[in-house]
């Protein structure tokens, strides 16, 4: 996988996109969303291929 892009939306969520390379060639774009958890003081991740 390689980084493709990252952005912050108007609600403060961090969006990160990766290239998921296929063994037969080419890639698919996958997406992860990170939101700040004020109760635990850390980011909470969701989305496909996000390391937990």
Rosetta blueprint (number, residue, H / E / L):
1 X L
2 X E
3 X E
4 X E
5 X E
6 X E
7 X E
8 X E
9 X L
10 X L
11 X L
12 X L
13 X L
14 X E
15 X E
16 X E
17 X E
18 X E
19 X E
20 X E
21 X E
22 X L
23 X L
24 X L
25 X L
26 X L
27 X E
28 X E
29 X E
30 X E
31 X E
32 X E
33 X E
34 X E
35 X E
36 X E
37 X E
38 X L
39 X L
40 X L
41 X L
42 X E
43 X E
44 X E
45 X E
46 X E
47 X E
48 X L
49 X L
50 X L
51 X L
52 X L
